Amino acid sequence: MIRSLTLALALLTACIARLSAQPADPPVTMPEPPAAETPAPAVPRTMVGTWEFSNADREKSCSITFRNEQNRVGKRVEFDPACAGHFSFVKDVAAWQHADGDFLKLLDAQGNPILEFSEVESGIFEAPRAGEGILFIQNASALGPKPKTADEITGEWSMIRRTGRAICSLSLTSTQQGEEFTVRVAPGCDPVVVRFGPVTWQMDRGEIVLRAANGRTMRFEEGEASRWQQVPQSANPLLMVRK
């Protein structure tokens, strides 16, 4: 019995010695999390460059160019020749000024503000002016095509159904009647047009507006292939097509 215990103790001692002699497992190294990307600094906004200057309907529009060079009262500003024809006051604008969080100001030669524009959307500034309504300065590169002017719309038109059947001929004339223009309706028009009875027309926010004697209106917006579709849309809308 003593001999067996001695042998077992010797074997245990040898095992412990062998285990002690083995190298320890290397420590587990956790990978470092990737460094968070530093966002690129915001590109500073600048007014320098050419912008569109217009009224609310954009039938009066021209270009305004903001320069970075200083003059006596601010920074240089230039209008294209069409601006003076649309807005007589631009001849008095001598400089511009704009600070973060402040109005975009157009200044006269004494440094007094002629107009103060507030930024209502990114890249769109507006300012009220007596006799002109709301005026806009907008980034020209972000604008869509200009809405049609009354001069471009004047002429002979057909009113048709979506099926292509013509139901009336109209003349949108340049004869002024108040703030609108006279409509001439050809004989033989469909009853739906006769009952409506358009007498004047105008352009409003890029849409053709026909107005009846009782004040009711039909509105048409420009669609594909130079067809103007009645709005709001209906199951069987009327279309206007130039002859």
C-alpha positions in Angstrom: 0.0 0.0 0.0 2.8 2.5 0.9 4.6 1.5 -2.3 1.4 2.3 -4.4 0.9 5.7 -2.7 4.5 6.6 -3.3 4.3 5.7 -7.0 1.1 7.7 -7.4 2.7 10.7 -5.7 5.7 10.5 -8.0 3.5 10.4 -11.1 1.5 13.4 -9.9 4.6 15.4 -9.2 5.9 14.6 -12.7 2.7 15.8 -14.3 2.8 19.0 -12.4 6.4 19.6 -13.4 5.5 19.0 -17.1 2.6 21.4 -16.9 4.7 24.0 -15.2 7.3 23.7 -18.0 4.8 24.5 -20.8 4.7 28.1 -21.9 1.7 30.1 -20.9 -0.9 30.9 -23.6 -0.4 34.3 -25.0 -2.9 36.9 -23.7 -5.9 37.5 -26.0 -5.6 40.8 -27.7 -8.9 42.4 -28.8 -8.7 44.4 -32.0 -9.0 48.1 -31.5 -12.2 49.7 -32.8 -11.8 51.6 -36.0 -11.3 55.3 -35.4 -14.4 57.4 -36.1 -14.1 59.3 -39.3 -13.8 63.0 -38.8 -16.5 64.7 -40.8 -15.2 67.1 -43.5 -15.6 70.7 -42.5 -18.7 72.4 -44.0 -18.0 74.3 -47.1 -18.4 78.0 -46.3 -21.4 79.6 -48.0 -20.7 82.5 -50.2 -22.8 85.0 -52.1 -20.1 85.7 -54.6 -21.2 84.9 -58.1 -24.2 85.4 -60.4 -27.8 84.9 -59.1 -31.3 85.5 -60.5 -33.1 88.6 -59.4 -36.9 88.5 -60.0 -40.4 89.2 -58.8 -42.6 86.5 -57.4 -43.9 85.2 -60.8 -40.5 85.5 -62.4 -42.0 87.2 -65.5 -39.6 90.0 -64.5 -36.1 88.5 -64.0 -32.5 89.4 -64.7 -29.1 88.6 -63.3 -27.3 90.1 -60.3 -23.6 89.5 -59.7 -22.1 89.8 -56.3 -18.4 90.7 -56.4 -15.8 90.2 -53.6 -14.1 93.5 -54.1 -14.7 96.2 -51.5 -15.9 99.7 -52.4 -16.6 102.6 -50.2 -19.8 101.3 -48.5 -19.7 97.5 -49.0 -18.8 95.0 -51.7 -19.3 95.6 -55.4 -22.6 94.5 -57.1 -23.6 94.5 -60.7 -26.9 94.1 -62.5 -27.3 93.0 -66.1 -28.9 95.7 -68.4 -32.3 94.0 -68.3 -32.7 94.7 -64.6 -33.0 98.5 -65.1 -35.9 97.9 -67.5 -37.7 95.7 -64.9 -36.8 97.4 -61.7 -35.9 101.1 -62.0 -34.5 101.3 -58.4 -31.5 99.1 -59.2 -29.7 102.2 -60.6 -29.4 103.4 -57.0 -27.8 100.1 -55.7 -24.1 100.7 -55.1 -23.0 97.7 -52.9 -24.1 94.6 -51.0 -23.5 93.3 -47.5 -24.2 90.0 -45.9 -23.1 88.6 -42.5 -24.1 85.2 -41.0 -27.5 85.4 -39.4 -28.1 88.8 -40.9 -30.1 90.2 -43.8 -28.6 90.3 -47.3 -28.6 94.0 -47.9 -28.4 96.0 -51.1 -27.0 99.5 -50.2 -27.1 102.9 -51.8 -24.0 105.1 -52.3 -24.4 106.4 -48.7 -24.5 102.9 -47.2 -28.3 103.0 -46.5 -30.2 99.7 -47.2 -32.5 99.9 -50.3 -33.6 96.3 -49.8 -33.1 93.8 -47.0 -33.5 90.1 -48.0 -34.0 87.3 -45.5 -33.1 83.7 -46.5 -36.4 81.8 -46.5 -34.9 78.6 -47.9 -31.3 77.5 -48.7 -30.2 79.7 -51.5 -33.5 81.6 -51.8 -33.8 85.2 -50.4 -36.9 87.4 -50.4 -37.7 91.0 -49.6 -40.9 93.0 -49.8 -40.9 96.3 -51.8 -43.7 98.7 -52.1 -45.2 98.7 -55.6 -43.2 95.6 -56.6 -44.6 93.0 -54.1 -42.1 90.3 -53.0 -38.7 90.3 -54.8 -36.4 87.3 -54.9 -32.7 86.5 -55.2 -32.1 82.9 -56.0 -29.2 80.7 -56.9 -29.4 80.5 -60.7 -27.9 77.0 -60.9 -30.6 75.6 -58.8 -33.6 77.1 -60.7 -35.7 75.3 -63.2 -36.8 76.8 -66.5 -38.5 80.2 -66.3 -42.3 80.2 -66.4 -43.8 81.3 -69.7 -44.6 85.0 -70.0 -47.9 86.5 -71.2 -46.2 87.5 -74.5 -45.2 83.9 -75.1 -48.8 82.6 -74.4 -50.6 85.2 -76.6 -52.1 83.7 -79.7 -54.5 81.0 -81.1 -55.3 77.9 -79.0 -57.4 74.8 -79.2 -59.2 73.3 -76.2 -59.3 69.5 -76.5 -60.3 66.5 -74.6 -57.6 64.0 -73.6 -58.9 61.7 -76.4 -57.7 64.4 -78.8 -61.1 65.7 -79.9 -61.1 69.5 -80.3 -64.0 71.2 -78.6 -63.2 74.9 -78.9 -60.9 77.5 -80.4 -59.8 80.4 -78.3 -57.8 83.6 -79.0 -55.7 84.7 -76.0 -55.2 88.3 -77.0 -52.8 91.0 -75.8 -55.7 93.4 -75.4 -55.6 94.6 -71.8 -58.7 94.5 -69.6 -57.8 95.8 -66.2 -54.9 93.6 -65.0 -55.8 90.8 -67.4 -56.2 90.2 -71.1 -59.2 89.6 -73.3 -60.2 86.1 -74.5 -62.1 85.7 -77.8 -64.1 82.4 -78.0 -64.9 81.1 -81.6 -68.4 80.1 -82.5 -69.4 76.5 -82.2 -67.6 75.7 -79.0 -68.6 72.7 -76.8 -71.4 73.6 -74.2 -68.9 73.0 -71.4 -66.9 76.0 -72.6 -69.9 78.1 -73.5 -71.4 77.6 -70.0 -68.1 78.6 -68.4 -67.8 81.6 -70.7 -64.1 82.8 -70.4 -63.8 86.5 -71.0 -60.2 87.3 -69.7 -56.9 85.4 -69.1 -53.6 86.0 -67.3 -50.5 84.1 -66.2 -50.3 83.3 -62.5 -47.4 81.3 -61.0 -46.6 79.8 -64.4 -50.2 78.7 -65.1 -52.7 80.0 -67.7 -55.8 81.2 -65.9 -59.1 81.7 -67.8 -61.7 83.8 -66.0 -65.4 84.0 -66.5 -67.6 87.1 -66.1 -68.8 85.7 -62.8 -65.3 85.4 -61.5 -65.0 81.6 -61.8 -61.6 80.4 -63.2 -60.1 77.5 -65.1 -56.4 76.9 -64.5 -54.0 75.1 -66.9 -50.4 74.0 -66.1 -47.8 73.2 -68.7 -47.3 69.5 -69.3 -45.5 67.3 -71.8 -45.3 68.1 -75.5 -46.4 71.7 -74.9 -49.8 70.6 -73.8 -51.4 72.5 -70.9 -53.6 70.4 -68.7 -56.4 71.6 -66.5 -55.8 71.6 -62.8 -56.8 70.2 -60.5 -56.8 67.0 -62.5 -60.0 65.1 -63.2 -61.0 61.9 -64.9 -61.6 63.7 -68.2 -59.5 66.9 -68.1 -59.5 69.6 -70.7 -56.2 70.4 -72.4 -55.1 73.5 -74.2 -52.8 73.2 -77.2 -51.4 76.0 -79.3 -52.5 76.0 -82.9 
